[in-house]
């Protein structure tokens, strides 16, 4: 697993990335993908009232 870059706050890192001030995000795209999968599983679990594996 690769190490995350040190930053003072994730929002600042995101804005700097969008504005082109930095070239590398603090978190890899895979991290965002995993958060999205977890969130979708939580929504589905709530709707079905049962545990959903992701």
C-alpha positions as CSV (number, residue, x, y, z in Angstrom):
1,X,0.0,0.0,0.0
2,X,1.4,3.4,-0.9
3,X,1.7,6.1,1.7
4,X,-0.6,9.1,1.7
5,X,0.9,12.6,1.2
6,X,0.9,14.8,4.3
7,X,-1.6,17.6,4.1
8,X,-3.3,20.0,6.6
9,X,-6.8,19.1,5.5
10,X,-8.4,16.9,2.8
11,X,-10.5,19.8,1.4
12,X,-7.4,22.0,0.9
13,X,-5.7,19.1,-0.9
14,X,-8.7,18.7,-3.2
15,X,-8.9,22.4,-4.0
16,X,-5.2,22.5,-4.7
17,X,-5.5,19.5,-7.0
18,X,-8.4,21.0,-8.9
19,X,-6.7,24.4,-9.3
20,X,-3.5,22.7,-10.5
21,X,-1.3,23.8,-7.6
22,X,-0.4,20.1,-6.9
23,X,-0.1,17.1,-9.2
24,X,-0.7,14.3,-6.8
25,X,-3.8,13.8,-4.6
26,X,-3.4,12.8,-1.0
27,X,-5.5,9.7,-1.5
28,X,-5.5,7.4,-4.5
29,X,-8.6,6.9,-6.7
30,X,-8.9,3.4,-5.3
31,X,-9.7,4.9,-1.9
32,X,-12.6,6.9,-3.3
33,X,-13.8,3.8,-5.1
34,X,-13.8,1.8,-1.9
35,X,-15.7,4.6,-0.1
36,X,-18.3,4.7,-2.8
37,X,-18.8,0.9,-2.6
38,X,-19.2,1.0,1.2
39,X,-21.7,3.9,0.9
40,X,-23.7,2.0,-1.8
41,X,-23.8,-1.1,0.4
42,X,-25.0,0.9,3.4
43,X,-27.8,2.4,1.4
44,X,-28.8,-1.0,0.0
45,X,-28.6,-2.6,3.4
46,X,-30.9,0.1,4.8
47,X,-33.4,-0.3,2.0
48,X,-33.5,-4.1,2.3
49,X,-33.1,-4.1,6.1
50,X,-30.4,-6.8,5.8
51,X,-26.6,-7.0,5.7
52,X,-25.1,-6.4,2.2
53,X,-21.6,-7.8,1.4
54,X,-19.4,-5.5,-0.7
